[in-house]
Amino acid sequence: MTIVYKKAIRDKIPEIIKDSGKECKILTLSDEEFLIELEKKIQEEYEEYLESKSIEELADIWEIIMKIIELKQSSLDELNLIRLTKKQKRGGFEKNLFLINTY
C-alpha cells in the first residue's frame, strides 16, 4: 500500500523508514524549494502543537525555525537582536496581558 506524504522531513526519516522494512521515494530540493516546504511544515507542526500542547511539538517548530534562519542566510544572533529590539519598543509577554477592546 502506497501512502503519499509530499512534505519536508527530517534527515534520518528515510533511514528510519527503511529500518522498519518499508521503502520510500525521496527528492532533494533546492534551498528555495525547501524553504517553501518548511513554511508549510511549520504550519503543520503548529497545528499539531495546538492539538497536543506538547513541548515536543515546540521542539519541532524550533528545529524548523533554525533551518529557515539558515536558508534565509541569517543567524540566531540576528533573530535574537530583532526579538530584543521589538521587545524594547513594544514590550515582551511577561505580564500576561490580554486586550479586550479599544474605544
C-alpha positions, -999 to 999 in steps of 0.1 A, spaced: 0 0 0 14 34 -10 9 64 12 16 98 -3 30 124 20 47 151 -1 62 171 28 95 181 42 111 156 65 140 153 89 173 139 76 171 105 92 135 97 83 144 77 51 168 55 72 140 50 98 115 40 71 140 15 56 148 1 91 111 -5 95 111 -27 64 95 -2 41 108 17 11 104 53 2 110 78 -26 128 109 -16 137 141 -35 165 165 -26 151 200 -30 170 233 -37 172 257 -8 145 278 -24 121 249 -29 129 235 6 121 269 22 86 268 7 81 233 21 94 243 55 69 272 56 42 245 50 58 222 76 58 249 103 21 253 99 16 215 103 37 214 134 19 244 149 -14 227 143 0 195 160 11 217 189 -23 232 193 -39 198 194 -14 181 217 1 211 237 33 190 237 67 206 243 80 180 217 59 198 190 75 231 201 109 215 196 99 205 161 89 241 154 122 253 168 141 229 145 122 243 115 128 279 126 166 272 129 167 258 93 146 287 79 171 311 96 199 293 78 182 292 44 175 330 47 212 334 53 207 348 87 217 337 122 202 330 156 221 361 169 204 383 142 170 368 151 176 374 188 187 410 181 154 416 162 135 400 190 152 422 216 146 453 196 109 445 192 108 438 230 124 471 238 100 490 215 67 471 222 75 451 253 75 413 259 48 390 272 59 389 308 26 405 322 2 380 305 -19 409 292 -50 403 271 -66 431 250 -104 431 252 -111 462 230 -102 498 224 -125 528 224 
